Amino acid sequence: MIKAVFFDLYGTLAGFSPSRYEIQSSACRDFGIEVTPEGILAGYALADALMASQNSVRPLRILGTADRDGFFAEYERKILQGSGVEVDAQQALEIWRRVRSMPYEMARFDDVAAAMDILRLQGLTLGLISNMNQRGDELTESLGLDPYLDFAVTSLDVGAEKPHPPIFRAALARADVGPDEAVHVGDQVASDVEGARAVGIQPVLLDRDGTRPEFDDCPRIEGLMELPELLASF
């Protein structure tokens, strides 16, 4: 019986505002580069997979300045490759720095509140598991998630990132449930799906952008309002 549901943050409960395409296209225009919405979508899929892989080996939060610059240069190169644009590492880093200089914020997705209201009415414990290098209570307060979540654990709180077991086990302890009583919902295969499964938690892939239509390694949904009905089938 499922008693707790854990959620990833970025790409699952919240995303950028303005959108990633608006930010990237504006930054790229300064360098005479044109990108497309579809290309940025595809590029971020590559880039976010790279980030998940990096965090599984050597977390970003412990990297020095030079190594972080090297990582984000490659991260931006992946983003641009989605639009068929190839740049060298130095230009990629310059574009990334332009992206980072632009004003934007994390904003909650429109379906979050309604879906969580339903889940809470079902008596489920709801938690956040995030690789954001920020305290969990600060994250939930800034995004207005406090009324919906019972707790949050982050890599800063725990000292470990998804897909590594300690951050998932910390969530299980906070929820006071066993792995077979929990579900984890996230948008990344390596960090969310494989990380949750490694500790015995049932994963659910949230594919908001519809970039993985053929994925069948675990249940897949395209919006959080699909989650309550899916949980009823477990």
Residue pairs with C-beta under 8 A, 6 or more apart in sequence:
1 181
2 124
2 181
2 182
2 183
2 202
2 231
2 234
3 124
3 125
3 175
3 177
3 181
3 182
4 124
4 125
4 126
4 127
4 171
4 172
4 175
4 177
4 181
4 182
4 183
5 119
5 124
5 125
5 126
5 127
5 182
5 183
5 184
5 185
5 227
5 231
6 126
6 127
6 128
6 129
6 168
6 171
6 175
6 182
6 183
6 184
6 185
6 196
6 201
7 13
7 126
7 127
7 128
7 129
7 149
7 184
7 185
7 186
8 128
8 129
8 130
8 162
8 184
8 185
8 186
8 187
8 188
8 191
8 192
8 206
9 106
9 128
9 130
9 132
9 139
10 106
10 130
10 132
10 187
11 48
11 186
11 187
11 188
11 206
11 208
12 185
12 186
12 187
12 192
12 206
12 208
13 108
13 109
13 112
13 128
13 143
13 145
14 106
14 107
14 108
14 109
14 112
14 143
15 106
15 107
15 109
16 23
16 104
16 105
16 106
16 107
17 104
17 105
17 106
17 107
18 104
20 40
20 44
21 35
21 37
21 40
21 41
23 99
23 102
23 104
24 35
24 40
24 79
24 99
25 34
25 35
25 40
26 102
27 95
27 98
27 99
27 102
28 34
28 35
28 80
28 85
28 95
30 98
31 91
31 94
31 95
31 98
33 80
33 85
33 87
33 95
34 83
35 43
35 80
35 82
35 83
35 85
36 83
38 82
39 82
39 83
39 84
39 85
40 79
40 82
40 83
41 82
41 209
41 211
42 82
42 83
42 211
43 78
43 79
43 80
43 81
43 82
43 83
44 79
44 82
45 82
45 209
45 211
46 78
46 79
46 81
46 82
47 75
47 76
47 78
47 79
48 187
48 188
49 188
49 189
49 190
50 74
50 75
50 78
51 60
51 75
52 162
52 163
52 188
52 189
52 190
52 191
53 190
54 60
54 71
55 131
55 155
55 161
55 162
55 163
55 191
56 161
56 163
56 164
56 190
56 191
59 131
59 155
59 161
60 68
60 71
60 133
61 133
61 155
61 156
61 161
63 71
69 93
70 89
72 93
72 96
73 89
73 90
73 92
73 93
73 96
74 89
74 92
75 96
76 87
76 92
76 93
76 95
76 96
76 99
77 86
77 87
77 89
77 92
80 86
80 87
80 92
80 95
87 95
106 142
106 143
107 143
108 143
108 144
108 145
109 208
109 224
111 223
111 224
111 225
112 145
112 148
112 224
113 148
114 224
114 225
115 224
115 225
115 227
115 228
116 126
116 148
116 149
116 224
117 148
118 228
119 126
119 227
119 228
119 231
120 126
120 148
122 228
122 231
124 231
125 150
125 175
125 176
125 177
126 148
126 149
126 150
127 149
127 150
127 151
127 152
127 153
127 171
127 174
127 175
128 136
128 139
128 140
128 145
128 149
128 151
128 152
128 153
128 154
129 152
129 153
129 154
129 162
129 167
129 168
129 171
129 184
129 186
130 136
130 139
130 152
130 153
130 154
130 155
131 154
131 155
131 161
131 162
131 167
131 191
132 139
132 154
132 155
132 156
133 154
133 155
133 156
134 154
134 156
135 154
135 156
135 157
136 151
136 152
136 153
136 154
136 157
137 152
139 145
139 152
139 154
140 146
140 149
140 152
145 152
150 174
150 175
151 171
151 174
151 175
153 167
153 170
153 171
153 174
154 167
155 161
155 162
155 167
157 170
158 166
158 167
158 170
159 166
160 166
160 167
161 167
161 191
162 168
162 186
162 188
162 191
162 192
162 195
163 190
163 191
163 192
163 194
163 195
163 198
164 195
165 195
165 198
165 199
168 184
168 195
168 196
168 198
168 199
168 201
169 199
171 182
172 178
172 179
172 182
172 199
172 201
175 182
178 200
179 199
179 200
179 201
180 200
180 202
182 201
182 202
183 201
183 202
183 203
183 204
183 231
183 234
184 192
184 195
184 196
184 201
184 202
184 203
184 204
185 192
185 203
185 204
185 206
185 221
185 224
185 227
186 192
186 193
186 196
186 203
186 204
186 205
186 206
187 205
187 206
187 207
187 208
189 205
189 212
189 215
189 217
192 203
192 205
193 203
193 205
193 217
193 218
194 203
196 202
196 203
197 203
197 218
202 218
202 234
203 218
203 219
204 218
204 219
204 220
204 221
204 227
204 230
205 212
205 215
205 217
205 218
205 219
205 220
205 221
206 220
206 221
206 222
206 223
206 224
207 213
207 215
207 220
207 221
207 222
208 222
208 223
210 222
212 220
219 230
221 227
221 230
